[in-house]
Amino acid sequence: MKKLTILLLALLWAVQLSSQSGTSSNIPFKMEELTSPKFVTAVEKAGGVCVIPLGIIEKHGPHLPLGSDLFESREWVCAAAGKEYAIVFPPYYFGQIYEARHQPGTMAYSNELIWKMLEETCNELSRNGLKKIILANGHGGSTSFLEFFCQSQLASRKDYIVVLFQPGSDAALNKEINSLSKATLDQHAGEGETAMMYFIRPDLVDIGAIKSESGLNQARLKDLRYGYTGIWWYANYPNHYASDSAEPNKKLGELMILKNANQLAQLIKYLKANNTIEQLQEEFFKRTQNPIQK
Ligand SMILES: [Zn+2]
């Protein structure tokens, strides 16, 4: 009996050691944590899938940190990679954010730079064997830019694919999320984001400042119909805060992160097992060489 206990303890110790040293069965998914030799193993384990969690540095109401989108997207991306292995790209905060340039702490890079940054990042990932790239966006202001970036992948032949993660509904989790939600207006730095940040890093949420500014829609362009203008956001939310309630709720934040993590894990799994996008892309590029050939 004593011998068996010693044997079991030795086994447990060995398992613990192997997990600490990040052996192939428990290899880190964060790219910056991998050694160069282990990166090679990681690429294989990931089936060539790399996820880039995209954030931004901008004001998040009066109470959340500038890097909120970075914290949030990395949280659900890492949770997804923990469920279905993929390599997670290091913190990435280059995107479209001109509409917050009037607020302190916003880092708004030029269109040329954000485009080149993402294009060259994808090229470099591909050169390193990561041919299936998922963009996991945590910043609403970059949505159009990222969709346009994906459309532009068809401009010239690529040996990799880029997929923008698009979360959908989840009946069971949505029910739970809705039962915890109190806000009727919940957008930028609102109830959802406050809840997620309160779950991830409660020490960074300045609870006392939540009501120090208004997050209500000021509707200063309410008479403009049938027209889109870049100033629409500033017209509605000049405080860069869009919410009528931002009470911190840890459980709500946890569920919101879980919902994205579950769906992203499914996307990773699909891309690992399926090459239809690559095949269609290749077929498309062949046809673009000579569109009139039958
Ligand atoms: Zn945000």
Residues whose N, C-alpha, C, O or C-beta is under 5 A from the ligand:
A	BS01	ZN	S68 D69 G138
